[in-house]
Amino acid sequence: MDDVTGIARVLLASLDRIRFPWIFDIPKRKPTAHEREIALRWTAGLRTVQDVQTSRKMRSAARQEKAVELLLSATGFSKVAPREITVAGGLNRGEFCRESLVADRKCDVPVGLRDGRFLLIECKVSNSSTNSVKRLNRETGGKARGWTEVFGQRAVTAVVLAGVYKLKNLEDAQNKDHVVIFWERELQPLRRFLEEAT
């Protein structure tokens, strides 16, 4: 019964009094045809906006991952099937794959550098400076800390960015989490890094 009560509380807290006025009226009543139509259209509109945002985010991430993949192939790295990567291995020098588990955390593009280290690349898009904390510092920075705990200096966490980021968040990612930042619009520094890590 505790689970049911908890779920009911969450649902009631998230109900919109303006969109669903009949739910809060005393005595209880059914919605009018007009109220029901407004609630349905409003909810459908909210869902559509959310779906569009999710779709844009996924397309942007896929575009970034493809750009990184093309660069890796152009610099002589071989694409292999996704696999789990641990301290014991999983990715050889000169190989890369897409979306794989690295020490129990998903990585967008893990790379086996020719010098024996792992380059663990995340691809992030932020539409606002406020959102950049979540995308860069919490998500990527959190993974970087975890990967460093497992692999030590053998792991280099990098991020390919597009969009809007607060300068402080960029500085924190570099200075506190030791994340190497590359920009999608200019991937030549990433190319140089790949070529020099031999």
C-alpha positions in Angstrom: 0.0 0.0 0.0 3.0 2.4 0.6 4.0 2.1 -3.0 0.5 2.9 -4.3 0.2 5.8 -1.9 3.6 7.2 -3.0 2.7 6.9 -6.7 -0.6 8.6 -6.1 1.1 11.5 -4.3 3.6 12.0 -7.2 0.7 11.9 -9.7 -1.4 14.4 -7.7 1.6 16.7 -7.2 2.2 16.8 -11.0 -1.4 17.5 -11.9 -2.0 20.9 -13.4 -4.9 22.8 -11.6 -5.4 25.0 -14.7 -5.4 22.2 -17.2 -7.5 19.8 -15.1 -9.7 22.1 -12.9 -12.5 19.5 -12.4 -10.1 17.2 -10.5 -9.7 19.8 -7.7 -13.3 21.0 -7.5 -15.4 20.1 -4.5 -17.8 18.5 -4.8 -16.1 16.2 -7.4 -17.4 16.5 -10.9 -16.7 15.3 -14.4 -15.1 17.6 -16.9 -17.2 19.6 -19.4 -16.8 18.7 -23.0 -14.9 22.1 -23.5 -12.6 21.4 -20.5 -11.8 17.9 -21.7 -11.0 19.2 -25.2 -8.7 21.9 -23.9 -6.9 19.4 -21.5 -6.4 16.9 -24.4 -5.1 19.5 -26.8 -2.8 21.1 -24.2 -1.4 17.7 -23.1 -0.8 16.7 -26.7 1.0 20.0 -27.4 3.3 19.5 -24.3 4.0 15.9 -25.5 4.8 17.1 -29.0 7.2 19.8 -27.7 9.0 17.2 -25.5 9.2 14.7 -28.4 10.6 17.3 -30.8 13.3 18.3 -28.2 14.2 14.7 -27.6 14.4 14.0 -31.3 16.6 17.1 -32.0 18.9 16.1 -29.2 19.3 12.5 -30.5 19.9 13.8 -34.1 22.5 16.2 -32.8 24.3 13.5 -30.8 24.2 11.1 -33.8 25.6 13.9 -36.0 28.5 14.5 -33.6 29.2 10.8 -33.2 29.3 10.4 -37.0 31.7 13.3 -37.4 34.0 11.8 -34.8 33.7 8.4 -36.4 34.7 9.8 -39.8 37.7 11.6 -38.3 38.9 8.4 -36.5 38.6 6.4 -39.8 40.5 9.2 -41.7 43.3 9.0 -39.2 43.7 5.2 -39.5 41.6 3.9 -36.6 39.6 0.8 -37.2 35.9 0.6 -36.2 34.9 -2.5 -34.2 31.6 -3.7 -32.8 30.5 -2.2 -29.5 31.9 -4.1 -26.5 32.4 -3.9 -22.8 35.7 -2.2 -21.9 37.3 -2.9 -18.5 40.8 -2.7 -16.9 41.4 -6.2 -18.3 40.9 -4.9 -21.9 38.2 -4.9 -24.5 39.6 -2.4 -27.0 43.0 -2.7 -28.8 45.3 0.0 -29.9 44.1 1.7 -33.0 40.5 0.6 -32.6 37.3 2.5 -31.7 33.6 1.6 -31.3 30.3 3.4 -30.7 28.2 3.4 -27.5 29.9 0.9 -25.3 30.1 0.3 -21.6 33.4 1.5 -20.2 33.8 0.5 -16.5 30.0 0.3 -16.2 29.4 3.7 -17.7 28.1 4.3 -21.2 30.7 6.0 -23.5 29.6 7.5 -26.9 32.9 6.8 -28.7 35.7 4.9 -26.8 39.0 4.8 -28.6 42.1 2.6 -28.1 44.9 5.1 -28.6 48.1 3.9 -30.2 50.1 4.8 -27.0 48.0 2.3 -25.0 45.6 4.8 -23.3 41.9 5.0 -23.8 40.4 8.2 -25.2 36.8 8.2 -24.0 34.8 10.6 -26.1 31.4 12.0 -25.1 29.3 14.0 -27.6 27.2 16.8 -26.0 24.8 19.5 -27.3 23.5 22.2 -25.1 20.8 24.7 -26.0 21.4 27.0 -23.1 24.1 28.0 -20.6 21.9 26.7 -17.8 21.7 23.3 -19.5 25.5 23.2 -19.9 26.0 22.3 -16.2 23.9 19.1 -16.7 25.4 18.1 -20.0 29.0 18.9 -19.4 29.8 19.0 -15.6 27.3 16.4 -14.2 27.2 13.9 -17.0 30.6 14.1 -18.6 32.5 15.3 -15.5 30.9 12.5 -13.5 31.9 9.9 -16.0 35.5 11.3 -16.1 35.8 11.0 -12.4 34.6 7.4 -12.5 36.8 6.4 -15.4 39.9 8.0 -13.7 39.1 6.0 -10.5 39.1 2.8 -12.5 41.8 3.4 -15.1 43.9 6.1 -13.5 46.1 8.0 -16.1 45.3 5.4 -18.7 41.9 7.1 -19.3 41.6 10.4 -21.1 38.1 11.7 -21.1 37.2 14.1 -23.9 34.0 15.8 -25.0 33.0 17.1 -28.4 30.7 20.0 -27.9 28.1 22.0 -29.9 25.8 24.7 -28.7 25.8 27.1 -25.8 28.0 26.6 -22.7 28.8 28.9 -19.7 32.5 29.8 -19.6 32.7 28.7 -15.9 31.3 25.3 -16.7 33.9 24.8 -19.5 36.7 25.9 -17.0 35.4 23.5 -14.3 35.2 20.6 -16.7 38.8 21.2 -17.8 40.4 22.2 -14.4 38.4 20.1 -11.9 37.4 17.0 -13.9 40.3 17.0 -16.4 38.0 16.7 -19.4 39.7 17.6 -22.8 37.3 19.8 -24.8 36.9 19.7 -28.5 34.3 21.7 -30.6 32.3 20.0 -33.3 32.7 22.9 -35.6 36.6 22.5 -35.5 37.8 19.0 -35.1 41.4 19.6 -36.3 42.7 19.7 -32.7 41.2 16.3 -32.1 42.9 15.0 -35.3 46.3 16.4 -34.0 45.7 14.7 -30.6 45.0 11.4 -32.3 48.1 11.6 -34.5 50.4 12.6 -31.6 49.2 10.0 -29.1 51.6 7.3 -30.4 
